Amino acid sequence: MTTIARIETFLVAPRWLFVRVETRSGIVGWGEATCEGRSETVRAAVDQLAELLVGRDALRIEDHWQVMTKGSFYRGGPILASAVAGLDQALWDIAGKHFGAPVHQLLGGPVRDRIRVYGWVGGDEPSEVRDHIAAQVEAGLTAVKMNASGRMSPVASVAELDGVVARVAAAREVLGDHRDVAVDLHGRFTLANARRLAPLLETYRPLFMEEPVVPENSHLIGEFVRSTTIPVSTGERLYSRQEFLPVLQAGIAVAQPDLSHAGGITEVRKIAALAEVYDVQLAPHCPLGPIALAACLQVGFATPNYLIQEQSLGIHYNRGADVLDYCADRTPLAFVDGHVERLTAPGLGIEIDDAQVRAAAKKGHTWRSPVWRHQDGSFAEW
């Protein structure tokens, strides 16, 4: 009844890769395997992994995850982990629909009734921050996240640092004391710059400071944690429990795995459990589409140490489509007082408009990360 019959992928605007898994009985599960700027490569990985799944029982989710991640001598990395993530989400969607229950019920049942969400408000351009924050507050959100800066020199000037402080101060002024702002360093800062900046921001009490160093320098993050009282977060470019362990041991306060990069629901649940051992909260990265967001929320409803959820409604990347555009019914992902109420429909809890996805896939997308350079012509982190 739950034998996998067909697996399809769809590149759709603005920059997403959807995965559709269909069983012989007609149950359809959706996943999102988006890897920003590398989705065509992930698509090839999904096609190869499909060889391991077609003809097999969709309900053997853990076994499929083990084989997909370990069935080749060469393992890991964002491409394979994203491909596995999209397929894993789709399998959980099928399981929920098969048993007539939302995924969080299959994960042990709800531990909360609603999940707080935050929106993105810019930060690259100072003039935009106030207006963007005001719009998010008007939409009912109680928390926002902003980029600390645009391009940042390896050893920042006084003007560069003061510009960051001025933008965060403006954000705090608009938000007041009862709403939160998180500050994303986006891996654009060297350790030295991040350590200089943090004391200047402490008076504005950010919810957290995100990705103070690039993930390949995770061995340095403990030095930054020890230099500030601001909660430190990271994890959107970490893909497994093994990669999260060193930053958890280094003292981060918030772990940010991406459900479309870090092996899907199966692995992120395990990352959450590991984080709980270190008294660390979960706030999954999700500037992506509706399927990724629904997968995050399903984990959140069943995970005790879940802090807040990122979502991308109105984000500047979403040109050509927005988060809810592929949903047959927009109401499950509606915001109520800055929260999303518990999803109750079977599977991931949302219904994807199959026809609209297929129509959008005919146009596809070729989204790429920008390439930035310093004034001397050398490469700059985006």
Disulfide bonds with the S-S distance in Angstrom:
none
